[in-house]
């Protein structure tokens, strides 16, 4: 099995060393950085399997790093912070973080989250259809080329957005709960917040709906979750 690399960007030396020790004990290769600028450089140079990213960092904060990494990579990102405010969690999820842990935390819990994030599928497909190209009106999803077109124009979707759209389009009319979507798109071992589903649905609506505020394709089923209709 190929050794998995975990990048830790954390400026608290004691916590950094504790994380390094425990992750290396689990068999991971660990790369570290103590400020945001070096962390971003390390993310680009090492192509890690997962990034553990503190928010409050010198030179460049964790939100900025996450935002910049997400422009080119779908690497799982676990954010650490001493802040427990709801707004910080929402911001972290909206800019592309996969999970969020508030300090102080249990090392056992963090290791469990790391294992779960590294086991999750990176490119899920729909359940009900093996059709390579799925069409709904002027929207077309090609599972082979991993491409989506709307009215013939290519849409730039993030990998997780594509996976979510593929699941919903392949099972048109079927309502999914947020937990079911997490299981099928993020993986059954995912331990993150269900709000990440809402964030990705909102991003998709902004790209495929004529009026994202009044969606016609990805619709909300009150008290349940979401379904695709067209």
Backbone torsions as a table, in degrees:
resi	resn	phi	psi	omega
1	UNK	NA	135.3	179.2
2	UNK	-66.7	134.1	179.5
3	UNK	-66.1	132.6	-179.8
4	UNK	-92.5	137.8	-178.1
5	UNK	-103.6	131.1	176.6
6	UNK	-116.3	126.7	176.0
7	UNK	-97.2	126.1	175.7
8	UNK	-110.5	123.9	175.6
9	UNK	-115.6	103.5	-171.7
10	UNK	-154.4	131.8	-176.5
11	UNK	-97.7	-4.7	174.2
12	UNK	-85.6	109.0	-171.2
13	UNK	-61.6	-40.4	-178.9
14	UNK	-63.9	-43.6	178.6
15	UNK	-67.2	-40.6	179.3
16	UNK	-58.7	-45.9	-179.5
17	UNK	-68.7	-35.3	177.5
18	UNK	-65.3	-42.4	177.8
19	UNK	-65.0	-44.6	179.3
20	UNK	-59.0	-48.2	-177.5
21	UNK	-59.2	-49.2	-175.8
22	UNK	-69.0	-37.5	179.7
23	UNK	-71.8	-39.1	176.1
24	UNK	-66.1	-35.0	177.0
25	UNK	-63.5	-29.6	178.2
26	UNK	-80.0	-7.0	176.8
27	UNK	101.3	8.4	179.7
28	UNK	-89.5	150.9	168.9
29	UNK	-84.2	132.3	-174.7
30	UNK	-118.5	131.2	173.2
31	UNK	-117.5	139.7	-176.1
32	UNK	-127.5	157.4	173.3
33	UNK	-149.6	145.5	-175.9
34	UNK	-109.5	2.6	172.3
35	UNK	-144.5	162.5	-172.2
36	UNK	-63.4	-41.6	-179.2
37	UNK	-61.4	-46.1	179.1
38	UNK	-68.6	-32.3	178.3
39	UNK	-64.9	-43.0	178.9
40	UNK	-65.0	-40.6	177.5
41	UNK	-62.3	-42.5	179.7
42	UNK	-65.8	-37.2	179.0
43	UNK	-62.3	-38.0	-178.7
44	UNK	-76.7	-31.2	-175.5
45	UNK	-85.7	-34.1	-171.6
46	UNK	-98.8	-14.1	-177.4
47	UNK	47.4	64.1	-174.1
48	UNK	-70.0	160.7	176.2
49	UNK	-79.2	-24.2	-179.4
50	UNK	-160.1	147.5	176.7
51	UNK	-119.2	128.3	170.7
52	UNK	-102.6	118.5	-164.6
53	UNK	-129.1	117.2	174.0
54	UNK	-74.2	154.5	178.9
55	UNK	-87.2	-48.9	-177.2
56	UNK	-86.0	103.7	-175.8
57	UNK	-135.4	153.4	172.8
58	UNK	-69.6	151.4	174.2
59	UNK	70.1	-41.6	-178.0
60	UNK	-153.7	123.8	-175.6
61	UNK	-81.2	168.2	-175.4
62	UNK	-61.8	-34.1	178.0
63	UNK	-61.9	-44.0	-179.7
64	UNK	-65.3	-41.9	179.1
65	UNK	-61.5	-47.4	-179.7
66	UNK	-58.2	-45.7	-178.8
67	UNK	-61.8	-42.1	-178.9
68	UNK	-71.4	-40.1	178.6
69	UNK	-63.2	-39.9	-176.7
70	UNK	-66.3	-15.1	178.0
71	UNK	-67.5	-27.2	-174.4
72	UNK	-129.4	-6.0	-172.7
73	UNK	-143.3	147.7	175.2
74	UNK	-105.7	21.0	-179.7
75	UNK	-57.4	136.7	177.4
76	UNK	-60.3	135.8	180.0
77	UNK	-124.6	123.1	176.0
78	UNK	-109.4	117.0	-176.3
79	UNK	-96.0	140.3	177.5
80	UNK	-115.4	141.6	176.3
81	UNK	-158.7	153.3	174.4
82	UNK	-84.9	-10.6	-178.8
83	UNK	-86.3	136.5	-180.0
84	UNK	-111.8	5.9	-178.1
85	UNK	-64.7	142.7	-178.3
86	UNK	-57.8	-37.9	-175.5
87	UNK	-62.9	-35.1	179.7
88	UNK	-65.9	-39.5	178.7
89	UNK	-64.2	-44.4	-179.1
90	UNK	-63.7	-44.4	179.0
91	UNK	-60.8	-44.2	179.7
92	UNK	-58.9	-43.8	179.6
93	UNK	-67.8	-39.9	-175.9
94	UNK	-67.9	-29.8	-179.4
95	UNK	-90.0	0.3	171.3
96	UNK	117.7	4.9	175.8
97	UNK	-67.0	147.8	-179.2
98	UNK	-93.9	-27.7	-179.8
99	UNK	-154.9	169.9	-167.6
100	UNK	-150.1	125.8	179.1
101	UNK	-126.9	131.6	-179.0
102	UNK	-96.9	130.8	176.3
103	UNK	-73.6	146.1	-7.3
104	UNK	-76.5	151.2	-178.2
105	UNK	-134.6	161.3	176.7
106	UNK	-78.5	129.9	178.4
107	UNK	-62.4	-34.5	178.1
108	UNK	-62.6	-42.1	178.7
109	UNK	-65.0	-44.0	-179.4
110	UNK	-62.2	-42.7	179.5
111	UNK	-64.0	-36.9	177.9
112	UNK	-64.3	-40.1	178.9
113	UNK	-66.7	-40.7	178.3
114	UNK	-60.7	-47.6	-179.9
115	UNK	-60.1	-42.3	-178.9
116	UNK	-65.2	-42.7	-179.0
117	UNK	-65.9	-35.6	-179.3
118	UNK	-76.5	-19.8	178.6
119	UNK	-88.7	-14.1	-171.7
120	UNK	-68.0	150.7	177.1
121	UNK	-69.9	142.4	-179.8
122	UNK	-91.7	-27.2	-179.1
123	UNK	-139.6	94.8	-179.9
124	UNK	-86.5	159.1	176.1
125	UNK	-121.8	167.2	177.3
126	UNK	-66.4	160.6	-174.6
127	UNK	-90.5	-40.2	-166.3
128	UNK	-89.9	-9.5	-172.9
129	UNK	-140.7	135.5	173.8
130	UNK	-100.3	7.9	-179.1
131	UNK	-59.6	131.3	-177.6
132	UNK	-69.1	-38.8	179.8
133	UNK	-118.1	124.3	179.3
134	UNK	-111.1	130.2	-177.5
135	UNK	-122.2	144.2	174.0
136	UNK	-146.1	99.4	-175.6
137	UNK	62.7	-125.7	-179.2
138	UNK	-90.2	4.7	179.4
139	UNK	-98.8	131.7	-176.8
140	UNK	-134.6	128.1	179.7
141	UNK	-119.6	120.8	-179.4
142	UNK	-105.1	109.7	-175.8
143	UNK	-73.5	-27.1	-179.2
144	UNK	-71.4	-47.8	-178.8
145	UNK	-90.8	-2.0	-179.9
146	UNK	56.4	47.9	-177.1
147	UNK	-127.9	148.6	176.1
148	UNK	-128.7	134.0	178.3
149	UNK	-127.7	140.1	176.4
150	UNK	-123.5	118.2	-176.0
151	UNK	54.4	36.3	177.6
152	UNK	83.4	-5.6	-179.1
153	UNK	-98.0	132.1	179.9
154	UNK	-66.8	134.9	175.9
155	UNK	-103.2	136.5	179.9
156	UNK	-90.9	95.8	-179.4
157	UNK	-104.5	143.2	171.4
158	UNK	-70.5	154.6	-177.6
159	UNK	-51.8	-43.5	-178.9
160	UNK	-70.4	-32.4	175.4
161	UNK	-63.6	-42.9	178.5
162	UNK	-60.9	-47.1	-178.4
163	UNK	-60.2	-41.4	179.7
164	UNK	-66.0	-45.6	179.5
165	UNK	-63.8	-39.7	178.6
166	UNK	-61.5	-43.0	178.9
167	UNK	-60.4	-49.0	-175.5
168	UNK	-69.5	-42.4	-179.0
169	UNK	-67.9	-37.0	-179.2
170	UNK	-70.6	-16.5	-178.8
171	UNK	-126.2	49.8	-175.9
172	UNK	-53.1	131.8	177.6
173	UNK	89.2	-12.2	179.8
174	UNK	-89.8	129.3	178.9
175	UNK	-86.1	133.9	177.4
176	UNK	-117.4	138.2	171.0
177	UNK	-76.7	165.3	177.9
178	UNK	-62.1	-38.7	179.7
179	UNK	-66.5	-38.2	177.3
180	UNK	-65.0	-39.6	178.1
181	UNK	-64.6	-43.3	177.3
182	UNK	-58.8	-44.0	-179.3
183	UNK	-60.5	-42.7	-172.5
184	UNK	-85.1	-30.2	-177.3
185	UNK	-100.4	-42.1	-178.8
186	UNK	-94.7	-19.8	179.3
187	UNK	107.6	148.0	-174.7
188	UNK	-65.6	-21.5	-179.3
189	UNK	-89.6	0.2	-178.3
190	UNK	-64.9	135.8	-175.8
191	UNK	-118.0	23.1	-176.0
192	UNK	-87.0	-172.3	-176.8
193	UNK	-86.4	137.0	179.6
194	UNK	-64.1	-17.0	179.5
195	UNK	-65.0	-19.1	176.8
196	UNK	-63.1	-29.5	174.9
197	UNK	-64.2	-46.5	179.6
198	UNK	-59.8	-39.9	179.5
199	UNK	-63.0	-45.6	-178.7
200	UNK	-69.1	-35.6	175.5
201	UNK	-62.5	-43.5	179.4
202	UNK	-61.5	-42.9	177.8
203	UNK	-60.6	-43.6	180.0
204	UNK	-63.3	-44.1	179.9
205	UNK	-59.1	-38.6	179.7
206	UNK	-64.2	-23.1	-176.9
207	UNK	-97.0	-28.1	-172.9
208	UNK	-115.7	-18.1	-176.2
209	UNK	-92.5	135.8	173.9
210	UNK	-59.5	-38.4	177.7
211	UNK	-130.5	92.8	-176.9
212	UNK	-56.4	-26.9	-180.0
213	UNK	-75.6	-16.2	177.7
214	UNK	-135.3	70.7	-171.5
215	UNK	-65.5	142.3	178.5
216	UNK	-112.2	-20.1	-178.1
217	UNK	-99.6	-60.3	176.0
218	UNK	-93.8	104.0	-173.7
219	UNK	-108.1	150.4	178.1
220	UNK	-88.1	129.9	174.0
221	UNK	-101.3	105.8	-173.7
222	UNK	-55.2	129.1	179.9
223	UNK	80.5	-2.3	-178.3
224	UNK	-123.0	-72.2	-176.0
225	UNK	170.1	-118.5	-175.5
226	UNK	-138.1	155.7	170.7
227	UNK	-147.0	161.3	177.5
228	UNK	-103.1	132.5	174.9
229	UNK	-142.5	148.1	178.8
230	UNK	-160.0	NA	NA
